[in-house]
Amino acid sequence: MRIPRIIPILLTAVVTAALTATTGAGPAVAAVPGPNIPLTNVKAHLTQLQSIATANGGNRAHGQPGYLASVNYVRGRLDAAGYTTAVQSFSYGGATGYNLIADWPGGDTTNTVIVGAHLDSVAAGPGINDNGSGSAAILEVALEVARQGITPTRHLRFAWWGAEERGLIGSDFYVDSLNAAARANIEAYYNFDMVGSPNPGYFLYDGDNSDGTGAGPGPAGSAQLEAVLAEYFTSIGVPTEGTDFDGRSDYGPFIAAGIPAGGTFTGAEGRKTAAQASKWGGSSGVAYDVCYHRSCDTTTNINDTALDRNADAIAYAVWNVAVSPPAPPATVYSDTFETATGWTANPAGTDTATLGQWVRGDPAATTSSGAKQLGTTVSGTNDLVTGASAGTAAGDFDVDGGTTTIQSPAITLPATGPLNLSFSWYLAHGSNSSSADSFSAAVVHSGGTTTLFTQAGAASNRNGAWATRTASLTAYAGQSVRIVFRAVDASTASLVEAGVDDVRITRG
């Protein structure tokens, strides 16, 4: 993983398309468990990469003999397993660099899934965690595909990028080399960079911008790629956190081209917090990788548990997105709010907000240190919004005085699942907000009301930006339920706006 630039990378706002229904709108519960990837095999690849670095001046950096030797090692394993491989060369910094591309036979080439990792190290050391760990993990997943002799539903391509540490040079060259049709054929890109950090965190690239920080969401479909990985970690009882698309690794050129992306990350030079150490183990106040970009990034700089979990997560994603993606889900309920369908504001008669109550309408944009009420919807003209009018000042029709709620009509859920709710949403507030302000979604069912999602405010500016959220409703199968959205302004003199669009419940 490269050192961050001083000037943040700005992601393109143009999104070409979402993933197709078999992936993009698929259920959170994936179709197959995925194979167990042997840790010993992954570590054997790391031993080989360490030996290559030791024999070549202690590193595997761009333009150095250790890097080309690394490419030849990986390519030899893939060729023997039946992959069609190609080495793509490029020039940078007066040296020749190389990308290794490996295609597995079969699958729909107009719906290609790419799984990538950078293979180069920095000049200071062998780069076994950064990024031998990701390179070795995806190599062993690729070899497992070959061992099982699978015929994927989507076309499956693995890639090892060169000169990532010099600024994403190899992956950028690859994406630039594709014509418009070839780019359109890439359904998804998964990136794995540093997946065995010695003091690991368990981070997923924040495809839906649910964290509400940094660069915003990835291209449409990124939320679903994140959800597949989240489902795996949930299945093994490991909590995860989002990590921003900050442009530090090889997903950058893909999302800039409008290609959905996702991946895992176990941390670099950042320090683990006490809360993270409590839930993940390890040492608080210590870097996730104390040997980041140093000569001590050797085979001793790997956490076996993290490496094992991430290798299995990669396999889970490959099997469920490329090999055996689930059948398209059946739509149980959907509402784009273009017509009135029976949503009720203040359904219990207990709302306290004096302004900015929920309405279905055509929203007017407001700004105050950035976008607050969005004048654009996800689809069509209307959405659910906290006061559709703009007024003279940004705070004229924002939420004031407490709580405002809006509730769906009764929705009868099928008797069997899996059942999943998805919706687009935003919460915006000024720096005069606090955690007393919030946006939340809940389900009213036979046993009461259960909160599905909450985004609290904070004493910092948060601009409005559409994000996608999913939640399981399987526990309420066979019941008649209602969905409730709530916005709260409980901070003194704070500016709060919220919106909802494209609510959907699916089964399958």
C-alpha positions as a Python dict, from the first residue, in 0.01 Angstrom:
ca = {
    (1, 'M'): (0, 0, 0),
    (2, 'R'): (139, 333, -104),
    (3, 'I'): (187, 638, 115),
    (4, 'P'): (-110, 879, 83),
    (5, 'R'): (-75, 1188, -132),
    (6, 'I'): (-97, 1527, 35),
    (7, 'I'): (-378, 1631, -203),
    (8, 'P'): (-675, 1392, -178),
    (9, 'I'): (-778, 1204, -490),
    (10, 'L'): (-1120, 1315, -617),
    (11, 'L'): (-1333, 1033, -746),
    (12, 'T'): (-1538, 1079, -1060),
    (13, 'A'): (-1906, 1138, -1004),
    (14, 'V'): (-1993, 949, -1320),
    (15, 'V'): (-2117, 597, -1253),
    (16, 'T'): (-2168, 381, -1560),
    (17, 'A'): (-2397, 114, -1417),
    (18, 'A'): (-2481, -90, -1110),
    (19, 'L'): (-2402, -458, -1087),
    (20, 'T'): (-2662, -673, -1257),
    (21, 'A'): (-2945, -817, -1050),
    (22, 'T'): (-2767, -1146, -981),
    (23, 'T'): (-2502, -959, -784),
    (24, 'G'): (-2601, -597, -732),
    (25, 'A'): (-2949, -658, -593),
    (26, 'G'): (-2872, -998, -451),
    (27, 'P'): (-2955, -1102, -97),
    (28, 'A'): (-2716, -1050, 190),
    (29, 'V'): (-2708, -1426, 250),
    (30, 'A'): (-2491, -1571, -24),
    (31, 'A'): (-2563, -1893, -210),
    (32, 'V'): (-2258, -2101, -120),
    (33, 'P'): (-2018, -2108, 174),
    (34, 'G'): (-1699, -2102, -35),
    (35, 'P'): (-1398, -2330, 16),
    (36, 'N'): (-1154, -2324, 305),
    (37, 'I'): (-819, -2193, 178),
    (38, 'P'): (-530, -2373, 353),
    (39, 'L'): (-321, -2127, 551),
    (40, 'T'): (-11, -2342, 502),
    (41, 'N'): (-42, -2300, 125),
    (42, 'V'): (-72, -1921, 149),
    (43, 'K'): (229, -1905, 380),
    (44, 'A'): (429, -2122, 142),
    (45, 'H'): (384, -1853, -124),
    (46, 'L'): (503, -1592, 127),
    (47, 'T'): (813, -1800, 195),
    (48, 'Q'): (885, -1803, -177),
    (49, 'L'): (844, -1426, -202),
    (50, 'Q'): (1074, -1380, 97),
    (51, 'S'): (1337, -1602, -66),
    (52, 'I'): (1310, -1403, -389),
    (53, 'A'): (1363, -1076, -202),
    (54, 'T'): (1658, -1217, -5),
    (55, 'A'): (1826, -1329, -327),
    (56, 'N'): (1769, -994, -496),
    (57, 'G'): (1895, -719, -271),
    (58, 'G'): (1630, -755, -1),
    (59, 'N'): (1329, -622, -191),
    (60, 'R'): (1081, -686, -472),
    (61, 'A'): (1041, -325, -581),
    (62, 'H'): (945, -184, -921),
    (63, 'G'): (1240, -190, -1161),
    (64, 'Q'): (1437, -431, -943),
    (65, 'P'): (1512, -795, -1027),
    (66, 'G'): (1317, -918, -725),
    (67, 'Y'): (994, -788, -873),
    (68, 'L'): (1026, -966, -1208),
    (69, 'A'): (1127, -1283, -1022),
    (70, 'S'): (806, -1251, -819),
    (71, 'V'): (601, -1218, -1140),
    (72, 'N'): (770, -1527, -1282),
    (73, 'Y'): (698, -1730, -967),
    (74, 'V'): (328, -1644, -964),
    (75, 'R'): (294, -1691, -1339),
    (76, 'G'): (460, -2033, -1324),
    (77, 'R'): (209, -2156, -1067),
    (78, 'L'): (-85, -2023, -1270),
    (79, 'D'): (36, -2160, -1603),
    (80, 'A'): (75, -2505, -1448),
    (81, 'A'): (-280, -2483, -1311),
    (82, 'G'): (-438, -2410, -1651),
    (83, 'Y'): (-477, -2032, -1650),
    (84, 'T'): (-421, -1820, -1957),
    (85, 'T'): (-164, -1566, -1843),
    (86, 'A'): (-27, -1249, -1995),
    (87, 'V'): (238, -1007, -1876),
    (88, 'Q'): (162, -643, -1954),
    (89, 'S'): (468, -418, -1953),
    (90, 'F'): (484, -42, -1894),
    (91, 'S'): (751, 217, -1823),
    (92, 'Y'): (780, 433, -1516),
    (93, 'G'): (1067, 617, -1356),
    (94, 'G'): (1314, 497, -1617),
    (95, 'A'): (1236, 130, -1549),
    (96, 'T'): (1009, -134, -1698),
    (97, 'G'): (721, -253, -1485),
    (98, 'Y'): (489, -549, -1524),
    (99, 'N'): (129, -646, -1456),
    (100, 'L'): (42, -1014, -1452),
    (101, 'I'): (-309, -1097, -1579),
    (102, 'A'): (-453, -1447, -1544),
    (103, 'D'): (-785, -1560, -1694),
    (104, 'W'): (-966, -1879, -1595),
    (105, 'P'): (-1150, -2046, -1885),
    (106, 'G'): (-1526, -2007, -1909),
    (107, 'G'): (-1786, -1772, -1776),
    (108, 'D'): (-1959, -1477, -1935),
    (109, 'T'): (-1682, -1243, -2055),
    (110, 'T'): (-1931, -956, -2075),
    (111, 'N'): (-1965, -993, -1696),
    (112, 'T'): (-1606, -1022, -1576),
    (113, 'V'): (-1501, -1020, -1210),
    (114, 'I'): (-1140, -914, -1144),
    (115, 'V'): (-961, -1001, -819),
    (116, 'G'): (-640, -805, -777),
    (117, 'A'): (-346, -730, -550),
    (118, 'H'): (-21, -543, -599),
    (119, 'L'): (290, -760, -612),
    (120, 'D'): (563, -500, -568),
    (121, 'S'): (729, -399, -243),
    (122, 'V'): (899, -75, -147),
    (123, 'A'): (1276, -62, -194),
    (124, 'A'): (1331, -69, 182),
    (125, 'G'): (1223, -430, 238),
    (126, 'P'): (1074, -755, 107),
    (127, 'G'): (710, -642, 146),
    (128, 'I'): (568, -963, 285),
    (129, 'N'): (262, -809, 445),
    (130, 'D'): (261, -515, 199),
    (131, 'N'): (168, -678, -24),
    (132, 'G'): (289, -1034, -36),
    (133, 'S'): (-9, -1116, 187),
    (134, 'G'): (-274, -1006, -64),
    (135, 'S'): (-77, -1147, -358),
    (136, 'A'): (-33, -1486, -193),
    (137, 'A'): (-394, -1504, -77),
    (138, 'I'): (-544, -1437, -419),
    (139, 'L'): (-291, -1676, -578),
    (140, 'E'): (-406, -1960, -355),
    (141, 'V'): (-773, -1878, -423),
    (142, 'A'): (-694, -1889, -795),
    (143, 'L'): (-528, -2228, -752),
    (144, 'E'): (-832, -2355, -559),
    (145, 'V'): (-1051, -2254, -853),
    (146, 'A'): (-827, -2471, -1073),
    (147, 'R'): (-818, -2764, -828),
    (148, 'Q'): (-1198, -2776, -826),
    (149, 'G'): (-1213, -2737, -1204),
    (150, 'I'): (-1507, -2502, -1176),
    (151, 'T'): (-1695, -2335, -1458),
    (152, 'P'): (-1780, -1989, -1326),
    (153, 'T'): (-2101, -1810, -1408),
    (154, 'R'): (-1913, -1487, -1464),
    (155, 'H'): (-1570, -1474, -1625),
    (156, 'L'): (-1297, -1477, -1360),
    (157, 'R'): (-972, -1284, -1392),
    (158, 'F'): (-692, -1247, -1138),
    (159, 'A'): (-439, -964, -1155),
    (160, 'W'): (-109, -879, -985),
    (161, 'W'): (-19, -513, -1027),
    (162, 'G'): (322, -355, -1061),
    (163, 'A'): (450, -24, -926),
    (164, 'E'): (159, 29, -685),
    (165, 'E'): (405, 171, -435),
    (166, 'R'): (504, 434, -692),
    (167, 'G'): (146, 562, -723),
    (168, 'L'): (-90, 291, -858),
    (169, 'I'): (106, 295, -1184),
    (170, 'G'): (38, -62, -1298),
    (171, 'S'): (-335, -73, -1228),
    (172, 'D'): (-378, 274, -1377),
    (173, 'F'): (-196, 161, -1691),
    (174, 'Y'): (-420, -147, -1716),
    (175, 'V'): (-747, 46, -1684),
    (176, 'D'): (-626, 309, -1932),
    (177, 'S'): (-537, 31, -2179),
    (178, 'L'): (-899, -89, -2195),
    (179, 'N'): (-1137, 42, -2457),
    (180, 'A'): (-1490, 143, -2361),
    (181, 'A'): (-1636, -200, -2436),
    (182, 'A'): (-1371, -381, -2231),
    (183, 'R'): (-1430, -152, -1934),
    (184, 'A'): (-1805, -205, -1960),
    (185, 'N'): (-1748, -582, -1945),
    (186, 'I'): (-1592, -555, -1596),
    (187, 'E'): (-1873, -626, -1354),
    (188, 'A'): (-1674, -594, -1033),
    (189, 'Y'): (-1322, -539, -899),
    (190, 'Y'): (-1206, -679, -563),
    (191, 'N'): (-878, -545, -421),
    (192, 'F'): (-673, -710, -144),
    (193, 'D'): (-383, -509, -7),
    (194, 'M'): (-227, -595, 333),
    (195, 'V'): (-446, -875, 465),
    (196, 'G'): (-212, -1018, 732),
    (197, 'S'): (-104, -719, 944),
    (198, 'P'): (55, -826, 1273),
    (199, 'N'): (-177, -611, 1489),
    (200, 'P'): (-475, -650, 1257),
    (201, 'G'): (-799, -466, 1212),
    (202, 'Y'): (-1078, -606, 999),
    (203, 'F'): (-1173, -336, 752),
    (204, 'L'): (-1400, -348, 447),
    (205, 'Y'): (-1393, -80, 180),
    (206, 'D'): (-1698, 134, 250),
    (207, 'G'): (-1886, 85, -74),
    (208, 'D'): (-2214, 234, 51),
    (209, 'N'): (-2060, 528, 241),
    (210, 'S'): (-2241, 417, 556),
    (211, 'D'): (-1956, 573, 757),
    (212, 'G'): (-2031, 909, 597),
    (213, 'T'): (-1666, 1015, 581),
    (214, 'G'): (-1406, 1088, 317),
    (215, 'A'): (-1452, 1032, -54),
    (216, 'G'): (-1810, 906, -51),
    (217, 'P'): (-1952, 578, -183),
    (218, 'G'): (-1799, 373, -459),
    (219, 'P'): (-1967, 333, -797),
    (220, 'A'): (-2311, 171, -793),
    (221, 'G'): (-2269, -195, -704),
    (222, 'S'): (-1984, -134, -456),
    (223, 'A'): (-2225, -161, -163),
    (224, 'Q'): (-2319, -513, -272),
    (225, 'L'): (-1953, -617, -301),
    (226, 'E'): (-1899, -489, 53),
    (227, 'A'): (-2209, -676, 173),
    (228, 'V'): (-2078, -1011, 44),
    (229, 'L'): (-1757, -973, 246),
    (230, 'A'): (-1951, -849, 549),
    (231, 'E'): (-2169, -1160, 531),
    (232, 'Y'): (-1859, -1381, 551),
    (233, 'F'): (-1713, -1206, 855),
    (234, 'T'): (-2053, -1209, 1025),
    (235, 'S'): (-2071, -1584, 966),
    (236, 'I'): (-1744, -1635, 1161),
    (237, 'G'): (-1836, -1387, 1435),
    (238, 'V'): (-1576, -1122, 1348),
    (239, 'P'): (-1699, -759, 1354),
    (240, 'T'): (-1578, -529, 1080),
    (241, 'E'): (-1539, -157, 1022),
    (242, 'G'): (-1554, 48, 705),
    (243, 'T'): (-1243, 197, 550),
    (244, 'D'): (-1266, 486, 308),
    (245, 'F'): (-1195, 474, -65),
    (246, 'D'): (-904, 714, -4),
    (247, 'G'): (-711, 633, -322),
    (248, 'R'): (-422, 453, -154),
    (249, 'S'): (-452, 122, -339),
    (250, 'D'): (-533, -28, -677),
    (251, 'Y'): (-911, 6, -657),
    (252, 'G'): (-850, 374, -737),
    (253, 'P'): (-832, 354, -1119),
    (254, 'F'): (-1130, 116, -1128),
    (255, 'I'): (-1367, 335, -926),
    (256, 'A'): (-1248, 639, -1122),
    (257, 'A'): (-1369, 452, -1433),
    (258, 'G'): (-1709, 384, -1272),
    (259, 'I'): (-1637, 15, -1197),
    (260, 'P'): (-1780, -120, -868),
    (261, 'A'): (-1509, -214, -618),
    (262, 'G'): (-1462, -375, -278),
    (263, 'G'): (-1203, -552, -68),
    (264, 'T'): (-1050, -608, 273),
    (265, 'F'): (-765, -439, 460),
    (266, 'T'): (-604, -519, 796),
    (267, 'G'): (-433, -184, 850),
    (268, 'A'): (-103, -9, 778),
    (269, 'E'): (68, 271, 973),
    (270, 'G'): (-249, 383, 1157),
    (271, 'R'): (-279, 296, 1525),
    (272, 'K'): (-534, 56, 1670),
    (273, 'T'): (-775, 222, 1911),
    (274, 'A'): (-869, 86, 2252),
    (275, 'A'): (-1219, 6, 2123),
    (276, 'Q'): (-1073, -187, 1830),
    (277, 'A'): (-837, -379, 2055),
    (278, 'S'): (-1134, -469, 2275),
    (279, 'K'): (-1328, -626, 1989),
    (280, 'W'): (-1040, -761, 1776),
    (281, 'G'): (-762, -828, 2024),
    (282, 'G'): (-411, -699, 1979),
    (283, 'S'): (-251, -386, 2119),
    (284, 'S'): (-415, -45, 2140),
    (285, 'G'): (-207, 260, 2060),
    (286, 'V'): (18, 50, 1837),
    (287, 'A'): (28, 55, 1456),
    (288, 'Y'): (-159, -220, 1276),
    (289, 'D'): (173, -290, 1101),
    (290, 'V'): (479, -157, 1285),
    (291, 'C'): (697, -275, 994),
    (292, 'Y'): (500, -88, 729),
    (293, 'H'): (741, 7, 446),
    (294, 'R'): (1040, -113, 651),
    (295, 'S'): (1302, -384, 618),
    (296, 'C'): (1133, -585, 897),
    (297, 'D'): (828, -656, 676),
    (298, 'T'): (934, -1021, 650),
    (299, 'T'): (756, -1353, 699),
    (300, 'T'): (769, -1287, 1074),
    (301, 'N'): (552, -978, 1020),
    (302, 'I'): (230, -1173, 958),
    (303, 'N'): (-67, -1249, 1180),
    (304, 'D'): (-170, -1601, 1081),
    (305, 'T'): (-527, -1566, 1204),
    (306, 'A'): (-588, -1252, 1003),
    (307, 'L'): (-425, -1400, 693),
    (308, 'D'): (-632, -1717, 722),
    (309, 'R'): (-959, -1531, 772),
    (310, 'N'): (-896, -1296, 482),
    (311, 'A'): (-796, -1575, 243),
    (312, 'D'): (-1123, -1752, 322),
    (313, 'A'): (-1313, -1424, 282),
    (314, 'I'): (-1161, -1380, -64),
    (315, 'A'): (-1271, -1731, -160),
    (316, 'Y'): (-1619, -1665, -24),
    (317, 'A'): (-1647, -1350, -237),
    (318, 'V'): (-1516, -1523, -550),
    (319, 'W'): (-1753, -1817, -513),
    (320, 'N'): (-2058, -1602, -449),
    (321, 'V'): (-1994, -1323, -698),
    (322, 'A'): (-1823, -1508, -986),
    (323, 'V'): (-1866, -1881, -944),
    (324, 'S'): (-2217, -1938, -812),
    (325, 'P'): (-2393, -1606, -773),
    (326, 'P'): (-2741, -1637, -628),
    (327, 'A'): (-3048, -1624, -847),
    (328, 'P'): (-3206, -1282, -893),
    (329, 'P'): (-3415, -1195, -589),
    (330, 'A'): (-3791, -1162, -611),
    (331, 'T'): (-3927, -819, -528),
    (332, 'V'): (-4171, -829, -239),
    (333, 'Y'): (-4224, -453, -212),
    (334, 'S'): (-4077, -142, -373),
    (335, 'D'): (-4149, 229, -368),
    (336, 'T'): (-3974, 507, -557),
    (337, 'F'): (-4220, 768, -418),
    (338, 'E'): (-4325, 891, -761),
    (339, 'T'): (-4688, 837, -656),
    (340, 'A'): (-4857, 835, -316),
    (341, 'T'): (-4871, 479, -183),
    (342, 'G'): (-4988, 525, 175),
    (343, 'W'): (-4688, 640, 376),
    (344, 'T'): (-4805, 822, 690),
    (345, 'A'): (-4621, 1102, 868),
    (346, 'N'): (-4639, 1110, 1249),
    (347, 'P'): (-4821, 774, 1255),
    (348, 'A'): (-4837, 748, 1635),
    (349, 'G'): (-4925, 1114, 1691),
    (350, 'T'): (-4619, 1158, 1912),
    (351, 'D'): (-4381, 1355, 1689),
    (352, 'T'): (-4244, 1674, 1841),
    (353, 'A'): (-4074, 1843, 1544),
    (354, 'T'): (-4225, 2182, 1470),
    (355, 'L'): (-4062, 2217, 1126),
    (356, 'G'): (-3908, 1986, 871),
    (357, 'Q'): (-4156, 1702, 914),
    (358, 'W'): (-4130, 1413, 670),
    (359, 'V'): (-4318, 1456, 341),
    (360, 'R'): (-4324, 1289, 3),
    (361, 'G'): (-4222, 1556, -244),
    (362, 'D'): (-3990, 1713, -498),
    (363, 'P'): (-3704, 1842, -279),
    (364, 'A'): (-3539, 2181, -317),
    (365, 'A'): (-3165, 2199, -260),
    (366, 'T'): (-3023, 2385, 38),
    (367, 'T'): (-2661, 2458, 126),
    (368, 'S'): (-2481, 2564, 440),
    (369, 'S'): (-2108, 2489, 441),
    (370, 'G'): (-2193, 2233, 173),
    (371, 'A'): (-2502, 2046, 56),
    (372, 'K'): (-2761, 1990, 326),
    (373, 'Q'): (-3098, 1909, 167),
    (374, 'L'): (-3035, 1737, -165),
    (375, 'G'): (-3233, 1870, -458),
    (376, 'T'): (-3163, 1550, -651),
    (377, 'T'): (-3327, 1213, -593),
    (378, 'V'): (-3193, 865, -656),
    (379, 'S'): (-3466, 801, -911),
    (380, 'G'): (-3751, 1006, -1052),
    (381, 'T'): (-3865, 1340, -915),
    (382, 'N'): (-3985, 1268, -560),
    (383, 'D'): (-3844, 1120, -243),
    (384, 'L'): (-3921, 1124, 127),
    (385, 'V'): (-3762, 1437, 269),
    (386, 'T'): (-3770, 1639, 588),
    (387, 'G'): (-3945, 1946, 454),
    (388, 'A'): (-3924, 1970, 77),
    (389, 'S'): (-3901, 2350, 54),
    (390, 'A'): (-3578, 2548, 58),
    (391, 'G'): (-3678, 2879, 209),
    (392, 'T'): (-3462, 3188, 222),
    (393, 'A'): (-3202, 3034, 453),
    (394, 'A'): (-3083, 2672, 477),
    (395, 'G'): (-3239, 2634, 820),
    (396, 'D'): (-3586, 2760, 731),
    (397, 'F'): (-3738, 2415, 678),
    (398, 'D'): (-3489, 2180, 840),
    (399, 'V'): (-3594, 1954, 1128),
    (400, 'D'): (-3658, 2164, 1437),
    (401, 'G'): (-3779, 2082, 1784),
    (402, 'G'): (-3736, 1706, 1812),
    (403, 'T'): (-3858, 1399, 1626),
    (404, 'T'): (-4032, 1343, 1293),
    (405, 'T'): (-4132, 998, 1164),
    (406, 'I'): (-4291, 851, 854),
    (407, 'Q'): (-4430, 498, 824),
    (408, 'S'): (-4501, 270, 529),
    (409, 'P'): (-4830, 97, 463),
    (410, 'A'): (-4859, -259, 589),
    (411, 'I'): (-4636, -500, 395),
    (412, 'T'): (-4707, -875, 410),
    (413, 'L'): (-4379, -1066, 404),
    (414, 'P'): (-4351, -1415, 252),
    (415, 'A'): (-4337, -1707, 494),
    (416, 'T'): (-3981, -1798, 395),
    (417, 'G'): (-3662, -1602, 340),
    (418, 'P'): (-3407, -1474, 311),
    (419, 'L'): (-3576, -1133, 313),
    (420, 'N'): (-3383, -810, 278),
    (421, 'L'): (-3472, -443, 300),
    (422, 'S'): (-3269, -188, 102),
    (423, 'F'): (-3309, 189, 81),
    (424, 'S'): (-3118, 498, -21),
    (425, 'W'): (-3074, 761, 248),
    (426, 'Y'): (-2878, 1062, 368),
    (427, 'L'): (-2838, 1258, 690),
    (428, 'A'): (-2691, 1607, 678),
    (429, 'H'): (-2615, 1844, 963),
    (430, 'G'): (-2400, 2141, 1054),
    (431, 'S'): (-2111, 2157, 1297),
    (432, 'N'): (-2360, 2267, 1565),
    (433, 'S'): (-2503, 1912, 1571),
    (434, 'S'): (-2430, 1638, 1825),
    (435, 'S'): (-2498, 1271, 1883),
    (436, 'A'): (-2845, 1371, 2004),
    (437, 'D'): (-2940, 1423, 1639),
    (438, 'S'): (-2993, 1116, 1422),
    (439, 'F'): (-3150, 933, 1130),
    (440, 'S'): (-3281, 581, 1181),
    (441, 'A'): (-3481, 304, 1018),
    (442, 'A'): (-3697, 55, 1205),
    (443, 'V'): (-3943, -225, 1140),
    (444, 'V'): (-4277, -251, 1321),
    (445, 'H'): (-4370, -618, 1362),
    (446, 'S'): (-4588, -841, 1576),
    (447, 'G'): (-4344, -828, 1864),
    (448, 'G'): (-4297, -451, 1869),
    (449, 'T'): (-4055, -218, 1695),
    (450, 'T'): (-3693, -305, 1612),
    (451, 'T'): (-3437, -49, 1501),
    (452, 'L'): (-3250, -169, 1192),
    (453, 'F'): (-3005, 116, 1144),
    (454, 'T'): (-2908, 441, 1313),
    (455, 'Q'): (-2675, 719, 1202),
    (456, 'A'): (-2603, 961, 1484),
    (457, 'G'): (-2503, 1321, 1435),
    (458, 'A'): (-2177, 1471, 1558),
    (459, 'A'): (-2025, 1810, 1631),
    (460, 'S'): (-1888, 1837, 1279),
    (461, 'N'): (-2022, 1933, 939),
    (462, 'R'): (-2182, 1643, 746),
    (463, 'N'): (-2295, 1714, 392),
    (464, 'G'): (-2582, 1530, 230),
    (465, 'A'): (-2478, 1239, 6),
    (466, 'W'): (-2694, 950, -105),
    (467, 'A'): (-2588, 612, 36),
    (468, 'T'): (-2744, 267, 29),
    (469, 'R'): (-2828, 58, 333),
    (470, 'T'): (-2944, -302, 357),
    (471, 'A'): (-3090, -493, 651),
    (472, 'S'): (-3228, -841, 700),
    (473, 'L'): (-3601, -887, 758),
    (474, 'T'): (-3584, -1268, 760),
    (475, 'A'): (-3674, -1282, 1130),
    (476, 'Y'): (-4018, -1135, 1043),
    (477, 'A'): (-4105, -1380, 762),
    (478, 'G'): (-4481, -1440, 738),
    (479, 'Q'): (-4571, -1125, 930),
    (480, 'S'): (-4734, -799, 829),
    (481, 'V'): (-4476, -527, 894),
    (482, 'R'): (-4430, -155, 844),
    (483, 'I'): (-4106, 33, 782),
    (484, 'V'): (-4048, 354, 980),
    (485, 'F'): (-3792, 626, 911),
    (486, 'R'): (-3710, 878, 1183),
    (487, 'A'): (-3513, 1204, 1190),
    (488, 'V'): (-3429, 1374, 1517),
    (489, 'D'): (-3310, 1726, 1595),
    (490, 'A'): (-3246, 1718, 1969),
    (491, 'S'): (-2939, 1944, 1976),
    (492, 'T'): (-2975, 2311, 2050),
    (493, 'A'): (-2998, 2523, 1732),
    (494, 'S'): (-2864, 2248, 1507),
    (495, 'L'): (-2934, 2219, 1134),
    (496, 'V'): (-3061, 1871, 1040),
    (497, 'E'): (-3186, 1739, 704),
    (498, 'A'): (-3262, 1382, 590),
    (499, 'G'): (-3395, 1201, 287),
    (500, 'V'): (-3501, 853, 177),
    (501, 'D'): (-3557, 706, -169),
    (502, 'D'): (-3602, 372, -348),
    (503, 'V'): (-3721, 147, -65),
    (504, 'R'): (-3721, -221, -165),
    (505, 'I'): (-3780, -557, 2),
    (506, 'T'): (-3660, -870, -176),
    (507, 'R'): (-3671, -1243, -115),
    (508, 'G'): (-3403, -1488, -228),
}
